[in-house]
Amino acid sequence: MSAALLTHATGLCALVLNVVAMSVRCEKSLRVQSGIAGVVWALNNLLLGAPTAAALSLVSAGRTATSAALLAANARLRRASFLAFALLTSAIGVVTWDGWPSLLITTASLASTYAMFYLGGTRLRWIMLATSVLWMSHAWSHRSWEQVAANAATMVAALYGAWRIEREARALA
């Protein structure tokens, strides 16, 4: 399998995982599926020659899986985990600094870190929408049509997921 084909295949796989994750209503499923997608995105970014994005994608996968495991944990443990992942994300951003593109994806990763540990429902999906906008610049700069499509699809899926949660909340009221 050629490197280009592998790059496209990992991008397509991660794209599907992201869309499915953002479409579900279950908070734990969203986090688990997003974590799996993060591992695939890390490989995709490594193949694209984007080490900052690859490292942040791996941290994202670990963060997302950890937040899924800690959904019912006490506030102190969640805060400690949040701080550890925020520090790791910031350190990666500094160590792999490559100008404003690094700032955008590091900011997106920090916002996602906060959202995964402290938000749920529509607010989580709104943050995921915003972080997809920031990651879009990375996708565009690396000419990765899979990542452009994934970010666009994730934006649509986040909007749909937020709408569906709100609709169900109104129906119950």
N, C-alpha and C positions, 0 to 999 in steps of 0.2 A: 504494500500500500504506500503510495507516495505521501510525502509530508503535507502537500497541499490538500490532498484528499482527506488525510487524517485531521488536519486543521478544520476543514469544513464539516467533517463528520462529528467532531467533538462540539463544534459550535451548534450544529443542528440538534444534537442530543440535549445540550444544556438549554437551548431555546425551548424545546418541548417540556423539559422539567420545570423551567421557570413559569411557563404559562399555566401548566397544571397546578403548580403550587399557589399561584396567585388567584386561581379560580375557586379554590376550595374554601369552605366556611370554617372548617376546623382549624383552630390556631396551632395545635400541635402538628397536624399534617402539613400546614403551610411551612412551618419551621423545618421539619424533617426533610421535606421535598426541596426546599430552598437550600438546605445544607448539602444535599446530594448534588444539586445543580452547581453549587459553589466549587465542589471538587472538580467537576467536569469543566467549569469555566477556568479554573486554575490551569488545567492541562491545555485548554484552548489558548489561553494567554501566553503560556510558556512557548507553545508552538508558534505564536505570532511574534515572539521576541519581546514581550512586554513583562519584564520581571516584577515591576511594582504591582501591576494588575494581577499577576499570577500569585504573588505573595498575599495581597489583600483578599483575593478570592479564597485562598486556603484559610486565612484567618476568618473570613466570613463563614465558611463551612463549619469550622469549629465553634464559632460564636453562635451560629444558628442552631446547631445541634445541642450545645450547652443550654441555650435559652429554652429549647423544647423540653429538656430534662428538668429545668428549674421553674417551669410555669407555676407550680404550686409550692415552691420553696419560700422560705421566709425572706423578708426584705433585706436582711443583712447579707445573706448568701448571694442574693441577686445583685446587690450593690457591689459586693466584692468582685463578682464575676464580670459585671459591667466595667468596673474600673480596670481590671486586668486586661480585658479585650480592648478597651479604649487606649490604654497605654501601649499595648502591642501594636495596634493599628497606627498610632501616632509615631511610634518608633520605626515602623516599616516605611511610613511616609517620609520620614527624615532620612533614613539610611539609603533609600532608593530614589531620593529626590531627583526629579527631572523637569523642574519648572512648573508652570501653572497646570499642566495636565495632571501632574502628581497631586497638586493641591485639590483639584476637583474630585478625583476618585478617592483621595484620603478623606475629604469632607463627606463624601457620600458614604464611605464606610463607617465613619464616626456616627453619622445620623442613623444609619442602619443598626449600628450597635445599640444606640439608645433605644431605638424603636423595638428591637427584638427583646430587650429586657424589661421595658416599661410600658409598651403600648400593645393594644390589641384592636380587633375590629376595624372600623373604618379609619381610625387614626393611624394604625399601622399601615394600612394600604395607601393612605395619602403620602406617608413618608416614603414608602416603596416607589410610589410614582415620582416623587421629587428626586430620589436617588437614581432612578433610571434616567432622568433627564441629565444628571451630572455624568453618569457612566456613558451616556450617548456620545459625549465629546471624545472619550477614549476610543469607543468603537469606530467613530468616524475617522479619527486620526490614524488608526491602524488599518483602515479600509476593510474592516471585518463586517461584511454584509450580514453574517449570522448574528453578530452582537448588535448591530443596528436593528435588525428585525426582532431580536430578543428584547431589546430595550423598548421598542415600540409596542411589541406584543405584551410585555409586562406592564406597560403603562395602561394599555386597554384593559388587560385582565385586572389590574389593581382598581381601575375605575369601575369595572363591572362588579368585582367583589365588594367594593364599598357600597355601590348602589344596591346590590342584593341584600347585604346586611341591613342597610337602612330600610329597605322595603319590608323586610321581615319584621324589623323592630316596629314599624308603623302598623303592620297588620296585627301585631300582638297587643298594641296599645288601645 
